[in-house]
Amino acid sequence: MSDAVPLLTDDLEPVFTSIQSPSKIRARITGNNNSFSNNEDADLHRVQRDASNQNLNNCCKRNVVRQKRPPKYAIAFIASTWGFLTNVERAIILPTMWLYFKTYWSDEVAKSFYGPTLAAFSLSILITTPLFGYAGHANVNVRYLLMFANLMEVIGNVAYLLPYSPWFVFFGRLIAGVGASCESPMYADLTRATDESERTPYIIVLLLSRQVGLIIGPAFTLILHQMTIEIGPVQISVYNGPGLVMAVLWVVHTLLIFFFYPHLDKFGQVVEDSRPGEATSSPTEATPKHSRQPSDSRIQAAFAGYGQYHIVTLCMEDRSLVLLGLFFLTVAYAFLSFVLHNILSMSKTLGATLVVVGVAIHVIGMPFPLAITESLYTKFIPPQQLDKAQTILRTIINVAFLLGPYVGGSLEGKPTIVFCTMMVLVALPFLMLLIRFNKFRVPREPSSPRADGSPKATKSTDPHLSAF
């Protein structure tokens, strides 16, 4: 009597095959040939089990990140220092560029190159901002975009340093403008990394760092005023020294980006490859990307000038704060238009006092629409569309920066017309927001993976606010 397992009939083979895969069907035959020992079977099962575990680990290496600190802090730090250095560069180059042309060349060269050089920097920003935004929208790593932008800043400032020809200065500022255009994907990353409730304070910090750069920038000029050194054939003075200072600072900032800037996906989750030899964990052990931290207020504590706005943002909705800020600006421009129109009939003391009052109202109202409108704008945009949305916003802002000085310069000596124009420009969005006020309520339901662990984004139900 044979010990061989009988073959299945043809009608039962498909049923049995669907239950057991062919690799797991094994027939035991007692003959001399095709006999397998128990040790060989154990070795085969162990190899299959190890291969299966290895494939599982390879699948889970990505998207599993052990992170002690939320990425929003690193992004906010890099973005703040980026804005600080950008405005320091403008604050130390703009006051010395005219004298740079005049001292190293002539008055005619200064008259011919000063205006076009300023325009080249602004025009370069206007053109390349959409390119960086498109690259960020196309899933290019923002860390690499920032490092490339900083490289352009270094090259542009080194070219500005070389006093061989005024064209070096011109093309140096043109190249540096490319480096100053990478804020769209960086701001989009910060928006993804923060919750809606904490986003406004972070944006206020970014804007404040820019203003601090404008204030501290001239101090670098005072430091460079007494500097006369030579680096090879190049003589460094207060006029071309800003190029050397900014090139060194941008190199340092590039190192900070390389070591600290995280890589986020479209939903704000950190993407990182595990290094060789690094222990990996199961997907269930991955902690959430970040939670709402009560320490956000400590960021504002370092900026006393903006502390009041941080407190107010906790008590009022963004739409109400924007409306309040636009109201203050409208009143300020109307008040200044009236004062300057009748200032000749006033005493010097009364006129100066009223002008100071009008400027004070303007200063009180300006931060609300400046910072909070950007925060409110991002709360109606799906996370995966933030690069595109930030590109549109930054491009419009750059157009205003490019056209504003020309319009203001053409109205020199006509302050009443200037303030009346500004009053109309501010009153228009004030009325538009007032009419559509109910449509700008931020939805309370979770709109990001930080709120409920789901990558699904919630769009606004209003079609005008859901264009993206």
VODRENFI-357026 format. One line per field, with one value per residue (C-alpha): residue number from 0; residue in one letter; x negated, y negated, z. Coordinates in nm, 4 decimals, decimal comma. Layout:
N
num <- NUM/...
residuo <- a/...
xx <- X/...
yy <- Y/...
zz <- Z/...
//
This chain:
468
num <- 0/1/2/3/4/5/6/7/8/9/10/11/12/13/14/15/16/17/18/19/20/21/22/23/24/25/26/27/28/29/30/31/32/33/34/35/36/37/38/39/40/41/42/43/44/45/46/47/48/49/50/51/52/53/54/55/56/57/58/59/60/61/62/63/64/65/66/67/68/69/70/71/72/73/74/75/76/77/78/79/80/81/82/83/84/85/86/87/88/89/90/91/92/93/94/95/96/97/98/99/100/101/102/103/104/105/106/107/108/109/110/111/112/113/114/115/116/117/118/119/120/121/122/123/124/125/126/127/128/129/130/131/132/133/134/135/136/137/138/139/140/141/142/143/144/145/146/147/148/149/150/151/152/153/154/155/156/157/158/159/160/161/162/163/164/165/166/167/168/169/170/171/172/173/174/175/176/177/178/179/180/181/182/183/184/185/186/187/188/189/190/191/192/193/194/195/196/197/198/199/200/201/202/203/204/205/206/207/208/209/210/211/212/213/214/215/216/217/218/219/220/221/222/223/224/225/226/227/228/229/230/231/232/233/234/235/236/237/238/239/240/241/242/243/244/245/246/247/248/249/250/251/252/253/254/255/256/257/258/259/260/261/262/263/264/265/266/267/268/269/270/271/272/273/274/275/276/277/278/279/280/281/282/283/284/285/286/287/288/289/290/291/292/293/294/295/296/297/298/299/300/301/302/303/304/305/306/307/308/309/310/311/312/313/314/315/316/317/318/319/320/321/322/323/324/325/326/327/328/329/330/331/332/333/334/335/336/337/338/339/340/341/342/343/344/345/346/347/348/349/350/351/352/353/354/355/356/357/358/359/360/361/362/363/364/365/366/367/368/369/370/371/372/373/374/375/376/377/378/379/380/381/382/383/384/385/386/387/388/389/390/391/392/393/394/395/396/397/398/399/400/401/402/403/404/405/406/407/408/409/410/411/412/413/414/415/416/417/418/419/420/421/422/423/424/425/426/427/428/429/430/431/432/433/434/435/436/437/438/439/440/441/442/443/444/445/446/447/448/449/450/451/452/453/454/455/456/457/458/459/460/461/462/463/464/465/466/467
residuo <- m/s/d/a/v/p/l/l/t/d/d/l/e/p/v/f/t/s/i/q/s/p/s/k/i/r/a/r/i/t/g/n/n/n/s/f/s/n/n/e/d/a/d/l/h/r/v/q/r/d/a/s/n/q/n/l/n/n/c/c/k/r/n/v/v/r/q/k/r/p/p/k/y/a/i/a/f/i/a/s/t/w/g/f/l/t/n/v/e/r/a/i/i/l/p/t/m/w/l/y/f/k/t/y/w/s/d/e/v/a/k/s/f/y/g/p/t/l/a/a/f/s/l/s/i/l/i/t/t/p/l/f/g/y/a/g/h/a/n/v/n/v/r/y/l/l/m/f/a/n/l/m/e/v/i/g/n/v/a/y/l/l/p/y/s/p/w/f/v/f/f/g/r/l/i/a/g/v/g/a/s/c/e/s/p/m/y/a/d/l/t/r/a/t/d/e/s/e/r/t/p/y/i/i/v/l/l/l/s/r/q/v/g/l/i/i/g/p/a/f/t/l/i/l/h/q/m/t/i/e/i/g/p/v/q/i/s/v/y/n/g/p/g/l/v/m/a/v/l/w/v/v/h/t/l/l/i/f/f/f/y/p/h/l/d/k/f/g/q/v/v/e/d/s/r/p/g/e/a/t/s/s/p/t/e/a/t/p/k/h/s/r/q/p/s/d/s/r/i/q/a/a/f/a/g/y/g/q/y/h/i/v/t/l/c/m/e/d/r/s/l/v/l/l/g/l/f/f/l/t/v/a/y/a/f/l/s/f/v/l/h/n/i/l/s/m/s/k/t/l/g/a/t/l/v/v/v/g/v/a/i/h/v/i/g/m/p/f/p/l/a/i/t/e/s/l/y/t/k/f/i/p/p/q/q/l/d/k/a/q/t/i/l/r/t/i/i/n/v/a/f/l/l/g/p/y/v/g/g/s/l/e/g/k/p/t/i/v/f/c/t/m/m/v/l/v/a/l/p/f/l/m/l/l/i/r/f/n/k/f/r/v/p/r/e/p/s/s/p/r/a/d/g/s/p/k/a/t/k/s/t/d/p/h/l/s/a/f
xx <- 0,0000/-0,1491/-0,1756/-0,1495/0,1207/0,3844/0,4283/0,7357/0,9959/1,0192/1,3354/1,1855/0,8460/0,9622/1,1434/0,8455/0,6049/0,8058/0,7758/0,4092/0,1468/-0,0696/-0,3781/-0,2155/-0,0917/-0,3346/-0,2849/-0,4612/-0,5921/-0,7600/-0,9673/-1,3434/-1,3256/-1,1887/-1,2112/-1,2597/-1,3942/-1,2390/-1,5483/-1,5231/-1,1562/-1,2370/-1,5136/-1,2832/-1,0113/-1,2654/-1,4009/-1,0497/-0,9622/-1,2797/-1,2161/-0,8586/-0,9718/-1,2391/-0,9848/-0,7541/-1,0347/-1,1296/-0,7710/-0,7540/-1,0913/-0,9425/-0,6794/-0,7834/-0,9640/-1,0667/-1,0500/-1,0873/-0,9830/-0,7183/-0,8621/-0,6852/-0,9581/-1,2385/-1,0419/-0,9500/-1,3128/-1,4450/-1,1701/-1,2259/-1,6008/-1,5424/-1,3154/-1,5561/-1,8555/-1,6561/-1,5651/-1,9105/-2,0481/-1,8109/-1,8797/-2,2576/-2,2710/-2,0094/-2,1707/-2,5201/-2,4558/-2,4391/-2,7710/-2,9135/-2,8528/-2,9605/-3,2825/-3,4155/-3,3047/-3,1316/-2,8132/-2,6976/-2,7356/-2,5394/-2,2562/-2,2518/-2,2758/-2,1139/-1,7506/-1,7871/-1,9767/-1,6978/-1,4394/-1,6390/-1,6231/-1,2461/-1,1808/-1,3831/-1,1718/-0,8519/-0,9542/-1,1067/-0,8525/-0,6022/-0,8839/-0,9687/-0,5993/-0,5525/-0,8525/-0,7085/-0,3695/-0,5459/-0,6719/-1,0304/-1,1921/-1,1671/-1,5015/-1,6710/-1,4800/-1,5952/-1,9551/-1,9468/-1,7973/-2,0687/-2,3307/-2,1916/-2,2131/-2,5774/-2,6668/-2,4808/-2,6471/-2,9926/-2,9315/-2,8201/-3,1473/-3,3664/-3,4229/-3,5483/-3,2475/-2,9033/-2,7624/-2,8890/-2,6732/-2,3747/-2,3889/-2,4745/-2,1467/-1,9639/-2,0932/-2,0293/-1,6674/-1,6348/-1,7424/-1,4933/-1,2006/-1,1763/-0,9255/-0,6177/-0,7040/-0,8572/-0,5431/-0,3334/-0,5311/-0,4816/-0,1081/-0,0871/-0,2878/-0,0672/0,2888/0,5401/0,5611/0,1872/0,1120/0,1685/-0,0953/-0,3518/-0,2853/-0,3112/-0,6539/-0,7670/-0,6561/-0,8143/-1,1484/-1,1473/-1,0906/-1,3698/-1,5976/-1,5147/-1,5914/-1,9178/-2,0421/-2,1815/-2,3907/-2,5944/-2,6673/-2,8103/-3,0319/-3,1559/-3,2165/-3,5670/-3,6575/-3,9253/-4,0751/-4,2033/-4,1220/-4,3599/-4,3094/-3,9740/-3,9657/-3,6771/-3,5167/-3,1860/-3,0392/-3,1063/-3,1509/-2,7794/-2,8308/-3,0922/-2,8888/-2,5711/-2,7541/-2,8930/-2,5542/-2,3783/-2,6365/-2,5651/-2,1910/-2,2391/-2,4056/-2,1105/-1,8727/-2,0752/-2,0792/-1,7443/-1,4846/-1,2416/-1,0873/-0,7067/-0,4564/-0,1454/0,0472/-0,2183/-0,3564/-0,7331/-0,8912/-1,2285/-1,4261/-1,5591/-1,9361/-2,1272/-2,1506/-1,8823/-1,6153/-1,2699/-0,9372/-0,5964/-0,3561/-0,1458/-0,4403/-0,4726/-0,3637/-0,1509/-0,3396/-0,2690/-0,0112/0,1094/-0,1516/-0,0725/-0,4232/-0,3294/-0,2741/-0,6402/-0,7334/-0,5361/-0,6845/-1,0118/-0,8337/-0,6770/-0,5588/-0,3317/-0,2201/0,1099/0,1971/0,1289/0,3694/0,6353/0,6156/0,7107/1,0287/1,1546/1,1968/0,9594/1,2306/1,3248/0,9628/0,9147/1,2305/1,1134/0,7720/0,9175/1,1483/0,8519/0,6628/0,9617/1,0062/0,6326/0,6115/0,9288/0,8010/0,4576/0,6160/0,8232/0,5302/0,2846/0,5416/0,5902/0,2460/0,1470/0,4242/0,3120/0,0364/-0,2812/-0,2189/0,1417/0,0555/-0,2321/-0,0167/0,2666/0,0240/-0,1248/0,2256/0,3101/-0,0141/0,0517/0,3950/0,2284/-0,0360/0,2295/0,4389/0,1685/0,0587/0,4119/0,4687/0,0981/0,0597/0,4075/0,5301/0,2549/0,3460/0,7164/0,6345/0,4522/0,7354/0,9622/0,7001/0,6537/0,3046/0,2044/0,2797/0,0915/-0,2116/0,0065/0,2029/-0,1101/-0,2583/0,0454/0,0398/-0,3352/-0,3201/-0,0472/-0,2466/-0,5588/-0,3646/-0,2559/-0,6136/-0,7293/-0,4616/-0,4225/-0,7435/-0,6749/-0,3210/-0,4325/-0,7260/-0,5049/-0,2821/-0,5656/-0,4543/-0,0861/-0,0245/0,3506/0,3873/0,1658/0,3722/0,7033/0,5871/0,4856/0,8206/1,0040/0,7769/0,8400/1,2101/1,2823/1,1752/1,3310/1,6725/1,6254/1,5402/1,8298/2,0756/1,9447/1,8575/2,0512/1,8693/1,5313/1,6112/1,3444/1,5041/1,4738/1,4515/1,1024/0,9312/0,5883/0,4236/0,3119/0,6678/0,7953/0,5082/0,6668/0,4985/0,8292/0,8658/1,1953/1,2762/1,4974/1,8521/1,8418/1,7491/1,5777/1,3441/1,2865/1,1338/0,8258
yy <- 0,0000/-0,3324/-0,6420/-0,8876/-1,1514/-1,0894/-1,3530/-1,5756/-1,5443/-1,8114/-1,9676/-2,0146/-2,1496/-2,5125/-2,5304/-2,4063/-2,6247/-2,9397/-2,8566/-2,7564/-2,9244/-2,6857/-2,7792/-2,6418/-2,3062/-2,0336/-1,6604/-1,4083/-1,1100/-0,8181/-0,7126/-0,7421/-1,0472/-1,4003/-1,3534/-1,6613/-1,6546/-1,8454/-2,0658/-2,1704/-2,2606/-2,4689/-2,6515/-2,7258/-2,8660/-3,0777/-3,2280/-3,3085/-3,4692/-3,6836/-3,7980/-3,8925/-4,0934/-4,2660/-4,3704/-4,5020/-4,7071/-4,8484/-4,9559/-5,1279/-5,3020/-5,6084/-5,8167/-5,6813/-5,9594/-5,9760/-6,3476/-6,5064/-6,8531/-6,9709/-7,0950/-7,4290/-7,5615/-7,4857/-7,6272/-7,9412/-7,9906/-7,9505/-8,1720/-8,4417/-8,4521/-8,4513/-8,7553/-8,9222/-8,8788/-8,9857/-9,3188/-9,3672/-9,3351/-9,5981/-9,8283/-9,8292/-9,8284/-10,0896/-10,3761/-10,3044/-10,2058/-10,5620/-10,6497/-10,3198/-10,4212/-10,7777/-10,6982/-10,4161/-10,5594/-10,8957/-11,0968/-11,0058/-10,6359/-10,6804/-10,8546/-10,5900/-10,2741/-10,3510/-10,3393/-10,0414/-9,8446/-9,8952/-9,8016/-9,4912/-9,3554/-9,4084/-9,2803/-8,9667/-8,8964/-8,9503/-8,7089/-8,4277/-8,4151/-8,2158/-7,9799/-7,8935/-7,8576/-7,6201/-7,4145/-7,3867/-7,2878/-7,0201/-6,8515/-6,9734/-6,9591/-7,3075/-7,2592/-7,2325/-7,5339/-7,7438/-7,6307/-7,7177/-8,0586/-8,1236/-8,0244/-8,2908/-8,5404/-8,4506/-8,4812/-8,8107/-8,9644/-8,8476/-9,0129/-9,3282/-9,3161/-9,3360/-9,7026/-9,6282/-9,7548/-9,8979/-9,6038/-9,3746/-9,5695/-9,5580/-9,1842/-9,1179/-9,2720/-9,0964/-8,7567/-8,8396/-8,9103/-8,5461/-8,4411/-8,6769/-8,5053/-8,1786/-8,2793/-8,1180/-7,7497/-7,8369/-8,0184/-7,7320/-7,4857/-7,6996/-7,7155/-7,3368/-7,2866/-7,5077/-7,4757/-7,7414/-7,8645/-7,9313/-8,0447/-8,4171/-8,4599/-8,2807/-8,5038/-8,8091/-8,6867/-8,6480/-8,9986/-9,1379/-8,9765/-9,1649/-9,4944/-9,4168/-9,3594/-9,7035/-9,8579/-9,6724/-9,6876/-10,0431/-9,9389/-9,7190/-10,0270/-10,1996/-9,8979/-9,8984/-10,2728/-10,2431/-9,9235/-9,9454/-9,6033/-9,4233/-9,0683/-8,9941/-9,2565/-9,3674/-9,6594/-9,6443/-9,9686/-10,0801/-10,0935/-9,7383/-9,5851/-9,4999/-9,2430/-9,0602/-9,0763/-8,9455/-8,6689/-8,5362/-8,5621/-8,3779/-8,0970/-8,0590/-8,0583/-7,7873/-7,5656/-7,6188/-7,5139/-7,2017/-7,0799/-7,1963/-7,2501/-6,9539/-6,8017/-6,8133/-6,6557/-6,8295/-6,7568/-6,8824/-6,5413/-6,5046/-6,2840/-6,1393/-5,8343/-5,6212/-5,6025/-5,2735/-5,0798/-5,2909/-5,0992/-5,1315/-5,1008/-4,9908/-5,2479/-5,2390/-5,3747/-5,6924/-5,9850/-6,2646/-6,5348/-6,7903/-6,8970/-7,2342/-7,3706/-7,6191/-7,7614/-7,9556/-8,2654/-8,2625/-8,3384/-8,6601/-8,7508/-8,8352/-9,0892/-9,3376/-9,5606/-9,2905/-9,1395/-9,3250/-9,1788/-8,8289/-8,8853/-9,0343/-8,7439/-8,5069/-8,7015/-8,7974/-8,6232/-8,6987/-8,8511/-9,0947/-9,1980/-9,2580/-9,4679/-9,6644/-9,7262/-9,8444/-10,0780/-10,2313/-10,2779/-10,4382/-10,6812/-10,7563/-10,8343/-11,0451/-11,2346/-11,2965/-11,4088/-11,6673/-11,7850/-11,8229/-12,0000/-12,2642/-12,2604/-12,6005/-12,7647/-12,5988/-12,6881/-12,4840/-12,3187/-12,2254/-12,0958/-11,8813/-11,7420/-11,6448/-11,4786/-11,2753/-11,1701/-11,0568/-10,8608/-10,6995/-10,5797/-10,4408/-10,2571/-10,1030/-9,9756/-9,8601/-9,5286/-9,3836/-9,3731/-9,3221/-8,9973/-8,8651/-8,8833/-8,6434/-8,4070/-8,4242/-8,3696/-8,0425/-7,9026/-7,8690/-7,6928/-7,3127/-7,2140/-7,0626/-7,3933/-7,6256/-7,6619/-7,7883/-8,0175/-8,1649/-8,2236/-8,4245/-8,6268/-8,6991/-8,7933/-9,0509/-9,1902/-9,2162/-9,4032/-9,6521/-9,6893/-9,7514/-10,0055/-10,1804/-10,3866/-10,5054/-10,6166/-10,7788/-10,9510/-11,0971/-11,2528/-11,4148/-11,7461/-11,6459/-11,4691/-11,5328/-11,3354/-11,0582/-11,0110/-11,0411/-10,7695/-10,5465/-10,6100/-10,4868/-10,1828/-10,0834/-10,1730/-9,9452/-9,6169/-9,7422/-9,7677/-9,4390/-9,2572/-9,4234/-9,3073/-8,9495/-8,9331/-8,6122/-8,4306/-8,4751/-8,2645/-7,9986/-7,6495/-7,4856/-7,1294/-6,9769/-7,0800/-6,9230/-6,6001/-6,7747/-6,7900/-6,4378/-6,2385/-6,2359/-6,3935/-6,5047/-6,8803/-7,0582/-7,3285/-7,6241/-7,5849/-7,9278/-7,8923/-8,2316/-8,1215/-7,7741/-7,8790/-7,6727
zz <- 0,0000/-0,1058/0,1165/-0,1756/-0,1512/-0,4193/-0,6898/-0,6856/-0,9513/-1,2198/-1,0797/-0,7319/-0,8335/-0,9071/-0,5725/-0,3754/-0,5703/-0,4875/-0,1168/-0,1068/-0,3214/-0,5233/-0,3225/-0,0064/-0,1497/-0,0637/-0,1332/0,0878/-0,1040/0,0735/-0,2185/-0,2431/-0,4728/-0,3972/-0,0167/0,2041/0,5536/0,8405/0,8693/0,5068/0,5541/0,8598/0,6752/0,3829/0,6091/0,7969/0,4725/0,3540/0,6891/0,6898/0,3332/0,4205/0,7239/0,5168/0,2534/0,5258/0,6781/0,3388/0,2798/0,6155/0,6105/0,4501/0,6215/0,9644/1,1437/1,5032/1,5627/1,9023/1,7975/1,5501/1,2185/1,2491/1,4778/1,2323/0,9395/1,1334/1,2353/0,8809/0,7359/0,9993/0,9434/0,5677/0,5917/0,8334/0,6000/0,2946/0,4503/0,6039/0,2519/0,1215/0,4171/0,3693/-0,0111/-0,1018/0,0963/-0,0410/-0,4025/-0,5329/-0,3670/-0,4913/-0,8525/-0,7894/-0,6002/-0,8151/-1,1480/-1,2006/-1,1544/-1,5037/-1,4299/-1,1074/-1,2905/-1,5630/-1,3488/-1,0140/-1,1286/-1,3653/-1,0995/-0,8468/-1,1091/-1,2097/-0,8557/-0,8285/-1,1799/-1,1123/-0,8037/-1,0013/-1,2769/-1,0717/-0,7878/-1,0028/-1,1054/-0,7457/-0,6685/-0,9614/-0,8489/-0,4984/-0,6398/-0,8479/-0,5274/-0,5529/-0,2097/-0,0594/0,1131/-0,2263/-0,3568/-0,0628/-0,1004/-0,4700/-0,3901/-0,1328/-0,3887/-0,6199/-0,3344/-0,2734/-0,6423/-0,6747/-0,3702/-0,4787/-0,8168/-0,6338/-0,4411/-0,7531/-0,8534/-1,2032/-1,3956/-1,3146/-1,5052/-1,2287/-0,9853/-1,2201/-1,2861/-0,9220/-0,8105/-1,0942/-0,9775/-0,6125/-0,7041/-0,8091/-0,4615/-0,2997/-0,4757/-0,2825/-0,0178/-0,1761/-0,1103/0,2271/0,3443/0,2077/0,4212/0,7301/0,6602/0,6318/0,9505/1,1685/1,2896/1,1960/1,5549/1,5785/1,2238/1,2702/1,5456/1,3314/1,0324/1,2575/1,3715/1,0100/0,9210/1,2355/1,1533/0,8242/1,0020/1,2470/0,9477/0,8120/1,1515/1,2163/0,8564/0,8730/1,1756/0,9426/0,7342/1,0414/1,1064/0,7461/0,7414/0,8888/0,7043/0,4336/0,3641/0,0576/-0,0488/-0,3326/-0,6012/-0,4558/-0,2151/0,0313/0,1430/0,2891/-0,0627/-0,1858/0,1610/0,1898/-0,0845/0,1224/0,4435/0,2817/0,0935/0,4236/0,5967/0,3145/0,3319/0,7039/0,6344/0,3721/0,6321/0,8652/0,5874/0,5118/0,8719/1,0092/0,7353/0,7168/0,4079/0,4156/0,1838/0,0538/0,3724/0,6125/0,7085/0,7475/0,4797/0,5690/0,4601/0,7424/0,7397/0,6970/1,0197/1,1834/1,3698/1,2286/1,3988/1,2912/1,1445/1,4594/1,6595/1,4547/1,6637/1,5201/1,3389/1,6052/1,8531/1,9582/2,1917/2,4683/2,4268/2,1140/2,3261/2,4248/2,0668/2,0877/2,4252/2,2527/2,0359/2,2746/1,9942/1,8587/2,1867/2,1789/1,8401/1,9666/2,2560/2,0323/1,7865/2,0674/2,1416/1,7947/1,4632/1,1789/0,9641/1,2426/1,2917/0,9201/0,9092/1,2132/1,0602/0,7298/0,9204/1,1053/0,7779/0,6055/0,8937/0,9009/0,5284/0,5358/0,8401/0,6848/0,3575/0,5425/0,7582/0,4710/0,2564/0,5277/0,6876/0,5475/0,7488/1,0742/1,3128/1,2942/1,6312/1,5530/1,2067/1,3328/1,6139/1,3799/1,1382/1,4228/1,5317/1,1790/1,1478/1,4879/1,3719/1,0604/1,2643/1,4902/1,2006/0,9598/1,1226/1,1189/0,7421/0,6754/0,8695/0,9374/0,5775/0,4778/0,7600/0,6717/0,3056/0,3764/0,5899/0,2858/0,0710/0,0658/0,1872/-0,1466/-0,3246/-0,0897/-0,3175/-0,5994/-0,3694/-0,2121/-0,5573/-0,6655/-0,3434/-0,3591/-0,7256/-0,6606/-0,3668/-0,5826/-0,8512/-0,5855/-0,4619/-0,8185/-0,9120/-0,5765/-0,5848/-0,9388/-0,8555/-0,5313/-0,6993/-0,9692/-0,6998/-0,5084/-0,3619/-0,3770/-0,0436/-0,0496/-0,3726/-0,2344/0,0814/-0,1038/-0,3423/-0,0521/0,1155/-0,1940/-0,2281/0,1343/0,1457/-0,1509/0,0176/0,3420/0,1750/-0,0091/0,3140/0,4940/0,2274/0,2221/0,5904/0,6606/0,3811/0,5527/0,8581/0,8931/0,9098/1,2502/1,1262/1,0986/0,7781/0,8127/0,9245/1,2414/1,3693/1,3171/1,1707/0,8272/0,5251/0,3881/0,3543/0,3929/0,1443/0,2019/0,0825/-0,0775/-0,4463/-0,4481/-0,1682/-0,3136/-0,6425/-0,5733
//
